[in-house]
Structure formats: C-alpha cells, structure tokens
Amino acid sequence: MDNVKTERTKGEKEPKTANRSEKESGLKSIRELPYERFLRFGAENLTEAELLAIIIRTGTKNKSALQLAEEVLQLARYPKEGLLGLYDVTVNQLQSISGIGEVKAVKLKCLAELSMRMSMARAREGLSFSSSGQVAAYFMEMLRHRDTECVVLVCLDAKGQMICERKLSEGSVNMSLISPREIFLAALECRAVNILLVHNHPSGDPTPSSADREITCNVKEAGDSMGIPLLDHIVIGDNRYVSFKEAGLL
C-alpha cells in the first residue's frame, strides 16, 4: 500500500512540474521584448509592429510598446497600409492613441520621412532624367496621394544628374501662383544647367490645365533667355502622368 501511495504521489507531482515548466516557458516568451528579439535574430526577422515598438520604446500602465505599435499600424488605410501608410498619418492622428504623446508622434513621423528619403535615394541611383517615364516613376509615390497640389523644381548639372530637388509650393490652387522669377532664383542658387518641373493633380487626372500650359510656356521662354532650359514639365496623377515633352507641348 505504501508503495502504491508513493507511486501515486510521484505520478501526481509530475504533471504539476510539467505545467510549471510550460508556464515558465510561456512567460519567458512573453517577457522577450522586441529589442531582445532584435539582438537575437536581427531586424530582418522582426515584424513591422516589433520594429515600431523599438522606436516607441515604452508603453503605458495598460499597454506595452508592442501594443501601441500595433495601434499605430492600424491607423494606415488602403491603399497604403502598414508601414507604407505611416507617411500619410498625421501627428494629431498618432496622438489620438492613448500612450502616444507629441515626442513619440514626432519620432514616428521622422521615421516615415527618413524611410521615404532612403527609398528615393535608392531609386535615384541610375535614374536617367532624360526619361520622362523614369522621372515620373521617381516622384509618383511621393506625390500621387497628396490632397494638395505640390510643385517641385528639379535642378540638373551639365551631365544631366540631379543637383537637388526643391519644393516650390504646397497647397496652391494651381500652377499660376508659381512665378518664373521664383523658379529661376532657386535654379541659380543651385547652379543648375537644366531644370525640370514636376507637380501633382490631387484629382488624380494628370491632364494639364490652361494654367499649367501658361506657366510652362512662360518658364520655357525665361529659361531659354537665361541659358537654363526647361527640359520637361511632368504632371503626376493617380498612377498616371503627362509629360509636356512627350506630348509635344514643350
């Protein structure tokens, strides 16, 4: 009887030990923070939420940094979801999440801006600015989802390589509010040899307006007289573009 009792006691204790081990293993997994996972597995093996959680760094009493990161990702809407949509999420929208204050919101917006600039820098490598299609593709993601009109001046050197891109305006009703004087002051400052103009139509239709045609004509004439030719004016729509050069309008 004693032997049986001893066996039963041991039998009863074994499952308890196993359960405790499972719980400890589960707790260890829960406690493993995104930062620790980064050190163990590298950034490429982390989810988008885990990467954001490292930037957010701290959570609140009721939410972990990972949970905050998941809420941030949920703010992005179709067609740009997840990290791609973070660029279009505003600081105010980020601060609407409990646990995301001004400092965290600004950090996240800076992260989005850096990501876009890195992407554009990679796209710029080997980019031919004599190809309207390549130039349009380069600016497409930056401009096609904007709710306001944005005008960009591209300054080129003698070899056709970009010296700089300068945002001339954002939120203008139309191109007529941009003067040739403003354009060439910026071009001279950058020591441009040639220039390109790029702007978007928030409606998604890239068909040039009468104001687009007028300012293009004025800039071309001014550029020819100053020795800084306007090579093209590209209007960006929603996954579409119109090149004044390709359309024979320049």
Secondary structure in CASP SS format (residue, H / E / C, confidence):
PFRMAT SS
TARGET T0000
AUTHOR 0000-0000-0000
METHOD secondary structure of the structure
MODEL  1
M C 1.00
D H 1.00
N H 1.00
V H 1.00
K H 1.00
T H 1.00
E H 1.00
R H 1.00
T H 1.00
K H 1.00
G H 1.00
E H 1.00
K H 1.00
E H 1.00
P H 1.00
K H 1.00
T H 1.00
A H 1.00
N H 1.00
R H 1.00
S H 1.00
E H 1.00
K H 1.00
E H 1.00
S H 1.00
G H 1.00
L H 1.00
K H 1.00
S H 1.00
I H 1.00
R H 1.00
E C 1.00
L C 1.00
P H 1.00
Y H 1.00
E H 1.00
R H 1.00
F H 1.00
L H 1.00
R H 1.00
F H 1.00
G C 1.00
A H 1.00
E H 1.00
N H 1.00
L C 1.00
T C 1.00
E H 1.00
A H 1.00
E H 1.00
L H 1.00
L H 1.00
A H 1.00
I H 1.00
I H 1.00
I H 1.00
R C 1.00
T C 1.00
G C 1.00
T C 1.00
K C 1.00
N C 1.00
K C 1.00
S C 1.00
A H 1.00
L H 1.00
Q H 1.00
L H 1.00
A H 1.00
E H 1.00
E H 1.00
V H 1.00
L H 1.00
Q H 1.00
L H 1.00
A C 1.00
R C 1.00
Y C 1.00
P C 1.00
K C 1.00
E C 1.00
G H 1.00
L H 1.00
L H 1.00
G H 1.00
L H 1.00
Y H 1.00
D H 1.00
V C 1.00
T C 1.00
V H 1.00
N H 1.00
Q H 1.00
L H 1.00
Q H 1.00
S C 1.00
I C 1.00
S C 1.00
G C 1.00
I C 1.00
G C 1.00
E H 1.00
V H 1.00
K H 1.00
A H 1.00
V H 1.00
K H 1.00
L H 1.00
K H 1.00
C H 1.00
L H 1.00
A H 1.00
E H 1.00
L H 1.00
S H 1.00
M H 1.00
R H 1.00
M H 1.00
S H 1.00
M H 1.00
A H 1.00
R H 1.00
A H 1.00
R H 1.00
E C 1.00
G C 1.00
L C 1.00
S C 1.00
F C 1.00
S C 1.00
S C 1.00
S H 1.00
G H 1.00
Q H 1.00
V H 1.00
A H 1.00
A H 1.00
Y H 1.00
F H 1.00
M H 1.00
E H 1.00
M H 1.00
L H 1.00
R C 1.00
H C 1.00
R C 1.00
D C 1.00
T C 1.00
E E 1.00
C E 1.00
V E 1.00
V E 1.00
L E 1.00
V E 1.00
C E 1.00
L E 1.00
D C 1.00
A C 1.00
K C 1.00
G C 1.00
Q C 1.00
M E 1.00
I E 1.00
C E 1.00
E E 1.00
R E 1.00
K E 1.00
L E 1.00
S E 1.00
E E 1.00
G E 1.00
S E 1.00
V C 1.00
N C 1.00
M H 1.00
S H 1.00
L H 1.00
I C 1.00
S C 1.00
P H 1.00
R H 1.00
E H 1.00
I H 1.00
F H 1.00
L H 1.00
A H 1.00
A H 1.00
L H 1.00
E H 1.00
C C 1.00
R C 1.00
A C 1.00
V C 1.00
N E 1.00
I E 1.00
L E 1.00
L E 1.00
V E 1.00
H E 1.00
N E 1.00
H C 1.00
P C 1.00
S C 1.00
G C 1.00
D C 1.00
P C 1.00
T C 1.00
P C 1.00
S C 1.00
S H 1.00
A H 1.00
D H 1.00
R H 1.00
E H 1.00
I H 1.00
T H 1.00
C H 1.00
N H 1.00
V H 1.00
K H 1.00
E H 1.00
A H 1.00
G H 1.00
D H 1.00
S H 1.00
M H 1.00
G C 1.00
I C 1.00
P C 1.00
L E 1.00
L E 1.00
D E 1.00
H E 1.00
I E 1.00
V E 1.00
I E 1.00
G C 1.00
D C 1.00
N C 1.00
R C 1.00
Y E 1.00
V E 1.00
S E 1.00
F C 1.00
K C 1.00
E C 1.00
A C 1.00
G C 1.00
L C 1.00
L C 1.00
END
